[in-house]
Amino acid sequence: MKRRAVPLLVGLIAGLAAGLLVPSATAPLPRAEAGWSRSTYASASVSSATINPVPTLSCGAASGLLSGGVPFTWTAPASGGSALAPQSYTLTWSGTAGSGSATVSGTSGSVAGATLSLLGTSTVTVTANASGWTSSTSLQTRTITTVLGVGGVVLLWDCA
């Protein structure tokens, strides 16, 4: 019996050792805990604004001599709430009578006569400017037509 007992004893010891050294699939694993905290945070706020287009644009006169330029007036766009009040305006003209632009602080300006040529037409628009932003073009446009000249100098114009 001694011979039988030795292998049985060795097997029993080996089985116990294996059970102690290799975790069982049903045995619960030890609990691990992790966490962190931070005492600082960041925040931000966002706002938006618009610049409304100039609603009306009018010729300062229906026709005239070009020596003083072609005058225009317009209505300031609505502001308040999220709409910014304009800080300046840009009067722009382009076409066969000439092209150019002028930035003014108020609601009137003029197309310089020196920028216009004989027998042509140019379309005039206005944009409102505020804090580095520009509105879309005015809701109305006007057309300058140069009609009379002597020696290449434009003398008369019409505006509609």
Buried (B, 14 or more C-beta within 10 A) or exposed (E): EEEEEEEEEEEEEEEEEEEEEEEEEEEEEEEEEEEEEEEEEEEEEEEEEBBBBBEBBBBBBEBBEBEEBBBBBBBBBEBEEEBBBBEEBBBBBEBBBBBBBBEBEEBEBBBBBEBBBBEBBBBBBBBBBBEEEBBEBBBBEBBBBBBBBEEEEBBEBBBE
